């Protein structure tokens, strides 16, 4: 997949006209010119209002310029301190910051800046959660209309050959930056964990392949985890893998649930073996229907390996043999991970 993307980009580059290449070169020169100005001002420790438009311009071109975001925060703090009414000044600045950071939903630095503003008590937490919900909507555009201009902080089409005024991205249900930010805002807003858990249920029901939602769910589940909660979660995974056995997101989540359950029962060899055998039972049913499903084979091999490691229970040697056979079977299906499977098969022979 990565090679294909590079190939497509290379083809696009080769098809460019001389005029298009000159335009690209002009953009690069403009970027270096603006970057040079901003870094020079930072070196001078200049914290004046006219610095903000320059940093806005640069961050629209390169949203991951961490040093410039840091400088921007220093300028904002300085302006608020010098203002006659610091609270009003920060509220006005916050409006611009929230618009600016929205333009780069895949940028870590932009989300950090947004959180920096929210942590200062600026912005509407309820609206922020609503915005996150829209950004995490399954493949739906957040908006079809141009973004509002950043008052005094945005380049015009006359001097920037890039359509910054248009919303040029789609919502992404897996955007982990947005998930992390939403969780932070929910905490600030006092949203109950039950409500956050309900939201993850909604997103997972839309698409169980949403690993970001599953990861978020693992964080907001009741703490400490109980066997009842873990069995309920495993039941949800069962529904998913019987429907789509090749969905690795479901299997990764299952591995976490399995490890969590083993931590609860590890003090009793009989309880641990009993739980593992209960998992083998339904997994055996699945492998009969999906004989060549990699994740089913590998997970079942792991279950048998765990049973075989409990020497004090009956059937340990038989479990080791089944585990080794399954790992050897995985080699043919997934040769890229041959060495791992062969190593695991050898461990069963020790």
N, C-alpha and C positions, 0 to 999 in steps of 0.2 A: 504493500500500500504506500509506504513512504517513497519507494523508488518510483512509483507511478506518479505521485504528486510532483516530484522533482522533474520527471520527464515532461509532464504537462507544462510546468513553469518554464522549462528550457525551450519547449516548442513556442510558447508565447513570446519569449525573448527573441528567438530567431526570426519571428514573423514581424517584429516591430520595424517601422519605417525609420529613416534617418531623422525625420522630424520628431517622432515619438521618443527616440533616444535622446535627442537634444532637450526635449521637455523633461525627461527623467533626470538628465544631468543638471538642469536648472533647479529642479526640486532639491537635489542633493546639495547643490551650492547654497541654496536658500536656507536649508536646514543647518548647514555648518555655520552660516552667517549668524542666524538667530541663536544657535547654541553658543557660539563664541561671545556674543553680547551678554547673554544671561550668565554664563560662567564668569565673565569679567565683573559683572555687577555683584555676583556672589562673593568673589574674592575681595571686592571693595566693602563688603558687608553693608550694602545699600538696601535699606528697607523702606522704600517709598511706593506710593500708589501706582506709579507708571511701570513698576516691575511686574505687577500681576498680569497685565495683558501680554507681555513678552513671554512669561512662563506659560501662560495659557496656549499661546501659539506653538511653543516648543513641545508641550505635552500632547497637543493634538497630533503632532507629527510623530512623536515617540512617547507613548504613554508609560513606558517602562524606564524612564530616565529618573531613577530613584533620587539622585542628588538634587534634581530640579524640584521634585515634589517636596523634599526636605527644606529647600530654600524657600519655596512658596509658603510653607507652614511658618517659617521664621518671619517672613514678611507679614503674614496675616496677624500673627501674635503681636508684632511691633505696631502695626496700624491700629489694632484694637486697643492697645495700651495707651497710645497717644491720642485716641479719639476722645471728644468731649463726653460722648455717651458710648462706652465700650460695648454694652449689651446690644444696642441698636446697630452699631457698626458690624459686630459679629453676625448678627441675624441677616444683614444685607449680604455680607460676604458668603455666608452659608448657602444662600440661594444660588449664587454663582457656582460654588464648589459642587453642590449636588447635581447641577446641570452638567458641569464639566466632567465629573466622574461617571455619569451615566453613559457617556459616549464611548466608553471602553469597557464593556462588561466582561471581558476576558483578561483584564489587566489586574494583577495583584496590587500594584501600586495605587491604582485608581480606587480599588475597594478599601485599601488601607486609609487613603485620604478621606473617603466617605465615612468610615468608622471614626476617624479622628474628629470629624465635624459632629457626628451624632453623639459621641462620648462627652462632648461639651454641652450637652443639653439642647442642641440646636436641631431643628427638623422635627417632623411629626412621625413618631414611631409607628403609629397605625398605618400611615401612608407608606412608610418604608417597607413594612411587611407586605402591604398590598402590591407594591412595586416588585418586590422579590417574587411574589406569586405569579405576576405576569411574566417576569423574566424566566421563570421556571415552567411556564406553560409549554406543553408538548408541541414544539415546532411551529408555534404561532408567532407572527410578527408582533412586537410590542406596540408598534404604531405604524400607520401608513402615511403619517403627516410629518413635515419637517419639524425638527426640534426647535424650540424657541431659541433665539439668539442669546448668547451670553453678553449681557450689556457691558460694552467697553472691553470685552475680554476675548473677542474672536476675530480671526482674520476674515477679510472680505474676499469675494471671488476675484476681485481686481488684483490682489497681490498673493493669492494662494491658489494654485492650480489643483485644488482638491475639494470635492463637494462635502465639506464638513456640515453643511446645514441639513443634510438628509440623514435619516436614521438607516444606517447601512448594515444592520445586523439582525439576526433572528433570535428569538428566545431559545434557550437551551436548557432542557430539563436536567442535564448533568452538570451544569456550571457549578463546580465545587466552591468557587469564590463566593457565589451568590448564596449557596447553601450555608456556608460558614457565617456569612454576614447576617443572613436571616436568623440563624440560631442566636447570634450575639444580640441582635435587636429584640428578639423575643425575650431574652433574659432581662434586658433593660426594661422592657414593657411589662414584665411579670406574667408573660403568657404561660399558663400551666403546661407541664410536660405532657399531660394527657392530650392537650390540644395539638401540641407539636407532633406527638405520636400519631394522632388522627390524620394530620396533614401528610405524613410519610406514607400512611396506609393508602390514602387517596392517590398519591403519586406512584406508588408501587403497583396499585391495581391498574393504573393506566399503562404502566410498562415495568415489568419486573426486571428488565435489563438496566434499569436506572441505578447504577451502583452508588452514585452520590446519595440518593435517597436511602439506600440500604445502610450506607455508612452513617448517615445522620440518624437513622433509626437505632443503630447500635449504641449511639451516644445518649439518646433520650429514653431508652428503655428503663424501667424501674431499677434502682440501685439500692441494695444488692439484687442481682438477678436470682430468681427462684426457679426451681425445676418446672413449675407450672408454666411460667412465662416462656421458658426455653422450649418446652414441648409445643406450646402454641405457635411459636415462631417456626419451629421445625415443620409443623403441619402446614404452615403457609408456604414454606420452601418446597415441600412435597408437591403441592398443587402446581407450583411453577415448573419444577423439573419434569413432572409427568407430562406437562404440556409442551415444554421446550427443553429437552434434555441437554442440549448443547449450549445453553445460556450460562456462560461462565460467571456472571454476576451472582446468580442464585447459588452456585456452588461455592464461590468465595465466602458468601454470607453463611452458608451452611457450615463451612470449615470453622468459622468463628463461633457459631453456635455449638458445634461439636466440642471445641476446646473449652468453651465456657461451662458446658455440662460436665465434662470430665473433671474440671476443677471442683465441682460440687460433690462428685461421687468417688474421687480418687482415694479417699480414706478407706473405702471398702472395696476389696477386689471383686467380691460377688456382685455388688451394685454396679460397678464399672463394667464388668463383663455382661451383666444383664442388659444394661443400657445399650452397649455396643451391638449385642445380638439383636435387640429390637430394631436397630437401624439397619443391620444386615438383612433382616427379614423383608422390609419394604424395598430395599435396594436390589435384592435378588429378583423381586417381581419386575422392577424397572429394567434390569439388564436382560431379562427374557424378551422384553419388547424392543429394547434398543441395544442389541448385541454389540454394535460398533461405536457406541457413543463414548468418546474419550473420557469425559468427566465422570460418567457413571462407573466405568471400569477403574479409573484411578482412585476415585473416592471409596469404592467397595474394597479395593486392594488395601487402602489405608485403614479401613475399619478392621479387616482381617488381621492386618499387621499389629494393630493396637491390642486385639484379643490375644494374639500370639505372644505378645510381650508380657501378659499376665500369667506367669508360670503356675500360680497356685490354683488356677481353674482348669477344669477338664476341657479337652479339645484344643489346647494351645498349639500342639504340633500340627494338627490338621489345619488350623487357621493360618499358620505360617506357610504351609504348602499352597493353600488357596491364594494367599496374598502374593507369593512368588509367581504363581501361574498367571495371575491377573496382570502383574507388572510386566511379565514377558509378553503378554497379549497386547499391552499398551505400546510396546516397542514398535510393532507392525503398524499400528494406527497413528502413532505420533513419533516418528523417527527423530524429529528434531530434539527430543528430550530423552533419547536412547540411554545416555550415560546415567541419568538420574534413575530411570526405571530399572536399569541393570544393577545399579548400586543397591536399590531398595530390595530387589530380588535376592541379592547376595546376603543382605542383612537378615533376611528370613531364614537363611541357611545356617546362621551362626548359633 
